[in-house]
Every structure is written in C-alpha cells, then in structure tokens.
Amino acid sequence: MSNEPLTLKQAQEKVDQWISEIGVRYFSELTNLAQLVEEVGEVARIMSRTYGEQSFKDSDEKGSLSDELADVLFVLICLANQTGIDLDQAFRKNLEKKTKRDADRHRNNEKLKSSCQESE
C-alpha cells in the first residue's frame, strides 16, 4: 500500500475495491451500523482508559487508538458507499453549514473562554 495521502473520494473507491476483491460483498446497512457502534465502543474503551479515570484490566486487549479510529472510518465509508453518499461533497457541505452557523458561537461561549484562560 502507498503512503500517499488519500482524498475522501479515493478512500471510498479503495474501500469499494477491497470489498469486491476481498470482502465478497458489503454487509447489510443495519449490520454495518452495528459494526460502527461496536468500533466506536472500542475507541471509547481506549480513550476512557488512556485519557480518563479508568485503568486497563488484565483482560483488556491492548488496542491501538489509531487502528480503532481507522476501523470506524472504514465502516463509515462502507455505509456511505452503500447509501450513495459522496463523503467529499457531504463533508464540504457540512463544514460550510457549521462555519455559517457557528461563526461567532464558540468565540462567544464563556465556558470555552474560561477553559482557555485556565490552561494559560
């Protein structure tokens, strides 16, 4: 595999190619939703034990955050492919929406200001 950066479109194409060559076919959308929730749970487990107050148990598999985030991305891309969503276009549109909606919202959020001042 190349280390070249991928666009979202290229990632969608690579996942589709992988599914057709190795994965046989896409799981159903509902199965992939369950897979997505499972993968997000694995991210949450690592985050809560690494950055939160929970400690790792002896029975915990030492997971890699980067690998688990990539699993989330893979399943998310599968769902986008299955439902005909162009993630590049969807992400651009979503970022534009957030930019318009939140142009001053976070800057004017007193809770965020006090957090910034505390860390300085």
Secondary structure, 3 states (H helix, E strand, C coil): CCCCCCCHHHHHHHHHHHHHHHHCCCCCHHHHHHHHHHHHHHHHHHHHHHCCCCCCCCCCCCCCHHHHHHHHHHHHHHHHHHHCCCHHHHHHHHHHHHHHHCCCCCCCCHHHHHHHHHHC
